[in-house]
Amino acid sequence: MGARGFFITLEGADGCGKSTQVALLEAALVARGCEVVRLREPGGTPLSERVRGLLLDPANAEMVPECELLLYEASRAQLTRQVIEPALARGAVVLCDRYYDSTYAYQAGGRGLDEALVRRANELGSCGRVPDRTLVLDLDPATAFARATAGGADRMEAEGLAFQERVRAAYLRLAAEEPERVRVVDASGEKDEVAARLLAACADLWDLWG
């Protein structure tokens, strides 16, 4: 690898298998000799993890969409400046379970906030940092929702299946708008099959590393 790192994000509706796939992708990259920094959103720093607690706690059901949006962006800005940018500067591969595309899908697609407003907020919260590759794990919404809520639901999951369907539709719109950066990956089947699809969707990035 050269001096510049790569920033790869995994996205998708709740229950699509992101957490499992981030771990498998990390293992594959470590086997290639890469330094990997694995993160999640919201979270990834002590401050951002505290914000995560506020966002996902079902007790905070009164939280309005605008407050939700700003909390996500605050958490993201802290993570970007404190962890992501330093890691990329030293040549690491940053793998993040969600980033600003989640805010587009959930707050614009799911909540119905103005898309232009959400995009402007994302630019601020990300400090202008754009992922090199975004992998959207796509799974039937009913299947994903059943998986996500099998052990109970957090505040976002409690919004229901129709909400998750709107989220998925927003991800698919995003992939159509930005095909070079955003790749949709079939998340059905065995986990190793899905992992192979994710690696293939990043093949052009691997080629850059030589």
C-alpha angles and dihedrals in degrees: 000000000000128000093282121079129211129242115212123177130193119212141174144117120299112287097025093120102256097143092053093046095047088057092049092047090049091053092050092051094046087053087057090056098257127143103235126198108195118199142166134214129259091028137030097132130055091253094045091049090056089052088050089058091056094047098049101036108113088212088072094068091135092065109126121224094250092054089047091052094051093047091053091050093048091052091047095050091053092049093046096050098036102041117001101052096046091048093051091046091059093048101259126146109242115207113190126187096219130347134174095320087069089059090052092049098042105032099033099027100031102030097032097233115160108282095219090052092050092048091052091048090049091054090055096043094048091047085230093300111146121193117244089222132009118197116200112200105212122202135157104280095228091053093046093047092051090052094046096051100038091105098033134292133269121215094278096043089050089069088084141229098303089057091052091050090055089049092053092048090053092052091052091050090051092051090052090051097047108028095159094059104025120059124183113220124194105243096191123105132035118346093243090054090053091047090054090052091052092051090049090051088059097043093116090055092050088053090058090060093057 
